[in-house]
Amino acid sequence: MTAINTATYGAITASNRFNQAAAQTVRDASSDSGDLVSDFVEQKEARLAFEANISVIKTADAMTGRLLNLKA
């Protein structure tokens, strides 16, 4: 599996985590017993994971481009 494939899967997973945390935030905000802090922390972690995976994709793409330029 290439770095781009792995990072793409990671970005999709992080996006799903963020969406689930956002939905949980809405549910917790509408109830008195919800833990909004944990929900926001999960959203922040998911966002950072998404950004990290996007950085891997950009780096792998740049490296591939440089390798192709060397071969040309």
A tleap script that builds the chain and sets N, CA, C and O, in Angstrom:
source leaprc.protein.ff14SB
mol = sequence {
  NMET THR ALA ILE ASN THR ALA THR TYR GLY
  ALA ILE THR ALA SER ASN ARG PHE ASN GLN
  ALA ALA ALA GLN THR VAL ARG ASP ALA SER
  SER ASP SER GLY ASP LEU VAL SER ASP PHE
  VAL GLU GLN LYS GLU ALA ARG LEU ALA PHE
  GLU ALA ASN ILE SER VAL ILE LYS THR ALA
  ASP ALA MET THR GLY ARG LEU LEU ASN LEU
  LYS CALA
}
set mol.1.N position { 0.846 -1.178 0.000 }
set mol.1.CA position { 0.000 0.000 0.000 }
set mol.1.C position { 0.891 1.240 0.000 }
set mol.1.O position { 1.845 1.323 0.774 }
set mol.2.N position { 0.585 2.186 -0.853 }
set mol.2.CA position { 1.410 3.388 -0.955 }
set mol.2.C position { 1.044 4.394 0.127 }
set mol.2.O position { 0.006 4.290 0.781 }
set mol.3.N position { 1.930 5.373 0.296 }
set mol.3.CA position { 1.691 6.420 1.291 }
set mol.3.C position { 0.416 7.190 0.969 }
set mol.3.O position { -0.340 7.556 1.869 }
set mol.4.N position { 0.182 7.431 -0.309 }
set mol.4.CA position { -1.016 8.183 -0.686 }
set mol.4.C position { -2.279 7.389 -0.344 }
set mol.4.O position { -3.246 7.960 0.161 }
set mol.5.N position { -2.280 6.093 -0.612 }
set mol.5.CA position { -3.453 5.269 -0.274 }
set mol.5.C position { -3.691 5.243 1.226 }
set mol.5.O position { -4.824 5.375 1.691 }
set mol.6.N position { -2.613 5.070 1.976 }
set mol.6.CA position { -2.742 5.020 3.429 }
set mol.6.C position { -3.251 6.349 3.981 }
set mol.6.O position { -4.134 6.372 4.839 }
set mol.7.N position { -2.697 7.448 3.490 }
set mol.7.CA position { -3.113 8.770 3.961 }
set mol.7.C position { -4.540 9.087 3.543 }
set mol.7.O position { -5.274 9.737 4.287 }
set mol.8.N position { -4.937 8.636 2.361 }
set mol.8.CA position { -6.317 8.851 1.917 }
set mol.8.C position { -7.286 8.121 2.840 }
set mol.8.O position { -8.303 8.680 3.252 }
set mol.9.N position { -6.965 6.877 3.160 }
set mol.9.CA position { -7.806 6.120 4.097 }
set mol.9.C position { -7.842 6.830 5.461 }
set mol.9.O position { -8.899 6.929 6.084 }
set mol.10.N position { -6.684 7.321 5.916 }
set mol.10.CA position { -6.628 8.032 7.189 }
set mol.10.C position { -7.457 9.298 7.170 }
set mol.10.O position { -8.123 9.613 8.157 }
set mol.11.N position { -7.432 10.033 6.062 }
set mol.11.CA position { -8.219 11.263 5.954 }
set mol.11.C position { -9.717 10.959 5.976 }
set mol.11.O position { -10.495 11.672 6.610 }
set mol.12.N position { -10.107 9.907 5.287 }
set mol.12.CA position { -11.525 9.515 5.284 }
set mol.12.C position { -11.959 9.100 6.689 }
set mol.12.O position { -13.038 9.474 7.150 }
set mol.13.N position { -11.114 8.328 7.359 }
set mol.13.CA position { -11.423 7.902 8.727 }
set mol.13.C position { -11.529 9.103 9.659 }
set mol.13.O position { -12.440 9.173 10.484 }
set mol.14.N position { -10.607 10.043 9.531 }
set mol.14.CA position { -10.634 11.245 10.379 }
set mol.14.C position { -11.884 12.076 10.098 }
set mol.14.O position { -12.491 12.626 11.017 }
set mol.15.N position { -12.264 12.165 8.832 }
set mol.15.CA position { -13.474 12.902 8.480 }
set mol.15.C position { -14.704 12.253 9.101 }
set mol.15.O position { -15.584 12.944 9.613 }
set mol.16.N position { -14.763 10.929 9.054 }
set mol.16.CA position { -15.878 10.216 9.680 }
set mol.16.C position { -15.893 10.424 11.189 }
set mol.16.O position { -16.952 10.616 11.785 }
set mol.17.N position { -14.696 10.383 11.812 }
set mol.17.CA position { -14.607 10.637 13.259 }
set mol.17.C position { -15.123 12.026 13.591 }
set mol.17.O position { -15.844 12.205 14.573 }
set mol.18.N position { -14.759 13.007 12.781 }
set mol.18.CA position { -15.209 14.379 13.025 }
set mol.18.C position { -16.722 14.472 12.923 }
set mol.18.O position { -17.373 15.081 13.771 }
set mol.19.N position { -17.280 13.863 11.877 }
set mol.19.CA position { -18.734 13.903 11.703 }
set mol.19.C position { -19.462 13.232 12.864 }
set mol.19.O position { -20.489 13.730 13.323 }
set mol.20.N position { -18.939 12.117 13.334 }
set mol.20.CA position { -19.554 11.434 14.473 }
set mol.20.C position { -19.459 12.291 15.738 }
set mol.20.O position { -20.412 12.366 16.513 }
set mol.21.N position { -18.321 12.928 15.941 }
set mol.21.CA position { -18.159 13.780 17.119 }
set mol.21.C position { -19.079 14.994 17.049 }
set mol.21.O position { -19.627 15.421 18.065 }
set mol.22.N position { -19.245 15.545 15.856 }
set mol.22.CA position { -20.151 16.691 15.695 }
set mol.22.C position { -21.592 16.288 15.994 }
set mol.22.O position { -22.331 17.020 16.653 }
set mol.23.N position { -21.974 15.129 15.505 }
set mol.23.CA position { -23.333 14.639 15.786 }
set mol.23.C position { -23.523 14.399 17.279 }
set mol.23.O position { -24.579 14.698 17.836 }
set mol.24.N position { -22.489 13.856 17.920 }
set mol.24.CA position { -22.561 13.624 19.365 }
set mol.24.C position { -22.653 14.947 20.117 }
set mol.24.O position { -23.352 15.035 21.126 }
set mol.25.N position { -21.963 15.966 19.644 }
set mol.25.CA position { -22.032 17.287 20.267 }
set mol.25.C position { -23.452 17.814 20.232 }
set mol.25.O position { -23.938 18.358 21.224 }
set mol.26.N position { -24.116 17.660 19.110 }
set mol.26.CA position { -25.504 18.120 18.983 }
set mol.26.C position { -26.401 17.361 19.954 }
set mol.26.O position { -27.247 17.953 20.624 }
set mol.27.N position { -26.207 16.036 20.024 }
set mol.27.CA position { -27.027 15.243 20.957 }
set mol.27.C position { -26.759 15.666 22.403 }
set mol.27.O position { -27.688 15.817 23.196 }
set mol.28.N position { -25.473 15.855 22.736 }
set mol.28.CA position { -25.140 16.223 24.115 }
set mol.28.C position { -25.594 17.638 24.461 }
set mol.28.O position { -25.948 17.910 25.608 }
set mol.29.N position { -25.588 18.532 23.487 }
set mol.29.CA position { -26.022 19.903 23.737 }
set mol.29.C position { -27.519 19.966 24.034 }
set mol.29.O position { -27.988 20.861 24.738 }
set mol.30.N position { -28.254 19.012 23.492 }
set mol.30.CA position { -29.696 19.004 23.715 }
set mol.30.C position { -30.093 18.265 24.991 }
set mol.30.O position { -31.266 18.256 25.363 }
set mol.31.N position { -29.126 17.649 25.658 }
set mol.31.CA position { -29.425 16.976 26.920 }
set mol.31.C position { -28.599 17.603 28.040 }
set mol.31.O position { -27.593 18.266 27.789 }
set mol.32.N position { -29.029 17.389 29.252 }
set mol.32.CA position { -28.327 17.971 30.395 }
set mol.32.C position { -27.114 17.152 30.811 }
set mol.32.O position { -26.230 17.665 31.496 }
set mol.33.N position { -27.061 15.907 30.413 }
set mol.33.CA position { -25.995 15.028 30.898 }
set mol.33.C position { -24.836 14.874 29.913 }
set mol.33.O position { -23.948 14.053 30.143 }
set mol.34.N position { -24.823 15.641 28.826 }
set mol.34.CA position { -23.792 15.494 27.810 }
set mol.34.C position { -22.452 16.077 28.240 }
set mol.34.O position { -22.396 16.995 29.058 }
set mol.35.N position { -21.386 15.541 27.685 }
set mol.35.CA position { -20.028 16.008 27.960 }
set mol.35.C position { -19.501 16.730 26.728 }
set mol.35.O position { -18.853 16.126 25.873 }
set mol.36.N position { -19.784 18.027 26.643 }
set mol.36.CA position { -19.410 18.803 25.467 }
set mol.36.C position { -17.900 18.940 25.317 }
set mol.36.O position { -17.395 19.003 24.196 }
set mol.37.N position { -17.180 18.987 26.420 }
set mol.37.CA position { -15.727 19.135 26.348 }
set mol.37.C position { -15.106 17.943 25.629 }
set mol.37.O position { -14.262 18.118 24.751 }
set mol.38.N position { -15.514 16.750 25.993 }
set mol.38.CA position { -14.988 15.547 25.324 }
set mol.38.C position { -15.343 15.543 23.843 }
set mol.38.O position { -14.543 15.122 23.008 }
set mol.39.N position { -16.531 16.008 23.525 }
set mol.39.CA position { -16.947 16.064 22.122 }
set mol.39.C position { -16.070 17.035 21.334 }
set mol.39.O position { -15.656 16.729 20.216 }
set mol.40.N position { -15.789 18.191 21.905 }
set mol.40.CA position { -14.948 19.170 21.218 }
set mol.40.C position { -13.511 18.679 21.092 }
set mol.40.O position { -12.854 18.929 20.081 }
set mol.41.N position { -13.025 17.988 22.108 }
set mol.41.CA position { -11.668 17.421 22.047 }
set mol.41.C position { -11.599 16.378 20.926 }
set mol.41.O position { -10.627 16.342 20.172 }
set mol.42.N position { -12.611 15.547 20.818 }
set mol.42.CA position { -12.644 14.540 19.746 }
set mol.42.C position { -12.668 15.205 18.371 }
set mol.42.O position { -12.003 14.749 17.441 }
set mol.43.N position { -13.439 16.285 18.252 }
set mol.43.CA position { -13.468 17.013 16.983 }
set mol.43.C position { -12.093 17.588 16.645 }
set mol.43.O position { -11.648 17.522 15.500 }
set mol.44.N position { -11.437 18.144 17.636 }
set mol.44.CA position { -10.101 18.724 17.421 }
set mol.44.C position { -9.106 17.635 17.023 }
set mol.44.O position { -8.318 17.829 16.097 }
set mol.45.N position { -9.133 16.504 17.705 }
set mol.45.CA position { -8.233 15.388 17.369 }
set mol.45.C position { -8.489 14.884 15.951 }
set mol.45.O position { -7.549 14.599 15.209 }
set mol.46.N position { -9.748 14.776 15.583 }
set mol.46.CA position { -10.094 14.304 14.241 }
set mol.46.C position { -9.619 15.304 13.190 }
set mol.46.O position { -9.115 14.914 12.137 }
set mol.47.N position { -9.781 16.585 13.478 }
set mol.47.CA position { -9.320 17.602 12.534 }
set mol.47.C position { -7.812 17.550 12.357 }
set mol.47.O position { -7.314 17.636 11.234 }
set mol.48.N position { -7.078 17.410 13.462 }
set mol.48.CA position { -5.619 17.331 13.381 }
set mol.48.C position { -5.171 16.073 12.628 }
set mol.48.O position { -4.210 16.118 11.859 }
set mol.49.N position { -5.858 14.968 12.847 }
set mol.49.CA position { -5.537 13.735 12.116 }
set mol.49.C position { -5.795 13.922 10.627 }
set mol.49.O position { -5.009 13.467 9.796 }
set mol.50.N position { -6.887 14.587 10.291 }
set mol.50.CA position { -7.196 14.860 8.892 }
set mol.50.C position { -6.102 15.716 8.262 }
set mol.50.O position { -5.623 15.417 7.168 }
set mol.51.N position { -5.711 16.779 8.956 }
set mol.51.CA position { -4.668 17.668 8.437 }
set mol.51.C position { -3.338 16.935 8.277 }
set mol.51.O position { -2.617 17.170 7.307 }
set mol.52.N position { -3.010 16.059 9.208 }
set mol.52.CA position { -1.761 15.295 9.109 }
set mol.52.C position { -1.780 14.384 7.892 }
set mol.52.O position { -0.784 14.277 7.177 }
set mol.53.N position { -2.902 13.734 7.657 }
set mol.53.CA position { -3.015 12.848 6.494 }
set mol.53.C position { -2.955 13.630 5.186 }
set mol.53.O position { -2.370 13.156 4.212 }
set mol.54.N position { -3.541 14.800 5.151 }
set mol.54.CA position { -3.455 15.646 3.956 }
set mol.54.C position { -2.009 16.067 3.716 }
set mol.54.O position { -1.567 16.123 2.569 }
set mol.55.N position { -1.272 16.360 4.776 }
set mol.55.CA position { 0.144 16.706 4.631 }
set mol.55.C position { 0.945 15.544 4.042 }
set mol.55.O position { 1.836 15.752 3.219 }
set mol.56.N position { 0.625 14.334 4.464 }
set mol.56.CA position { 1.304 13.154 3.910 }
set mol.56.C position { 1.001 13.034 2.422 }
set mol.56.O position { 1.898 12.753 1.628 }
set mol.57.N position { -0.249 13.243 2.042 }
set mol.57.CA position { -0.625 13.167 0.627 }
set mol.57.C position { 0.146 14.212 -0.182 }
set mol.57.O position { 0.677 13.902 -1.249 }
set mol.58.N position { 0.207 15.439 0.319 }
set mol.58.CA position { 0.922 16.502 -0.391 }
set mol.58.C position { 2.407 16.173 -0.532 }
set mol.58.O position { 2.996 16.374 -1.594 }
set mol.59.N position { 3.004 15.669 0.538 }
set mol.59.CA position { 4.428 15.324 0.501 }
set mol.59.C position { 4.693 14.190 -0.462 }
set mol.59.O position { 5.637 14.251 -1.250 }
set mol.60.N position { 3.870 13.150 -0.408 }
set mol.60.CA position { 4.040 12.013 -1.315 }
set mol.60.C position { 3.867 12.450 -2.762 }
set mol.60.O position { 4.587 11.984 -3.644 }
set mol.61.N position { 2.925 13.334 -3.006 }
set mol.61.CA position { 2.703 13.839 -4.361 }
set mol.61.C position { 3.919 14.638 -4.837 }
set mol.61.O position { 4.354 14.487 -5.979 }
set mol.62.N position { 4.458 15.476 -3.974 }
set mol.62.CA position { 5.645 16.257 -4.335 }
set mol.62.C position { 6.843 15.344 -4.601 }
set mol.62.O position { 7.601 15.575 -5.543 }
set mol.63.N position { 7.013 14.329 -3.790 }
set mol.63.CA position { 8.122 13.392 -3.990 }
set mol.63.C position { 7.970 12.642 -5.316 }
set mol.63.O position { 8.944 12.452 -6.044 }
set mol.64.N position { 6.757 12.226 -5.617 }
set mol.64.CA position { 6.512 11.529 -6.885 }
set mol.64.C position { 6.832 12.448 -8.061 }
set mol.64.O position { 7.445 12.026 -9.041 }
set mol.65.N position { 6.413 13.700 -7.954 }
set mol.65.CA position { 6.713 14.667 -9.002 }
set mol.65.C position { 8.201 14.866 -9.200 }
set mol.65.O position { 8.676 14.940 -10.333 }
set mol.66.N position { 8.941 14.954 -8.101 }
set mol.66.CA position { 10.388 15.122 -8.200 }
set mol.66.C position { 11.054 13.892 -8.822 }
set mol.66.O position { 11.974 14.013 -9.630 }
set mol.67.N position { 10.580 12.722 -8.439 }
set mol.67.CA position { 11.136 11.492 -9.028 }
set mol.67.C position { 10.864 11.426 -10.529 }
set mol.67.O position { 11.728 11.018 -11.306 }
set mol.68.N position { 9.677 11.823 -10.926 }
set mol.68.CA position { 9.367 11.814 -12.360 }
set mol.68.C position { 10.221 12.832 -13.107 }
set mol.68.O position { 10.623 12.591 -14.245 }
set mol.69.N position { 10.499 13.963 -12.474 }
set mol.69.CA position { 11.363 14.965 -13.106 }
set mol.69.C position { 12.775 14.450 -13.255 }
set mol.69.O position { 13.443 14.757 -14.242 }
set mol.70.N position { 13.245 13.669 -12.291 }
set mol.70.CA position { 14.592 13.102 -12.377 }
set mol.70.C position { 14.692 12.104 -13.510 }
set mol.70.O position { 15.720 12.019 -14.180 }
set mol.71.N position { 13.624 11.344 -13.729 }
set mol.71.CA position { 13.641 10.329 -14.790 }
set mol.71.C position { 13.548 10.967 -16.182 }
set mol.71.O position { 13.982 10.371 -17.168 }
set mol.72.N position { 12.994 12.153 -16.259 }
set mol.72.CA position { 12.786 12.810 -17.567 }
set mol.72.C position { 14.048 13.388 -18.141 }
set mol.72.O position { 14.025 13.966 -19.227 }
savepdb mol mol.pdb
quit
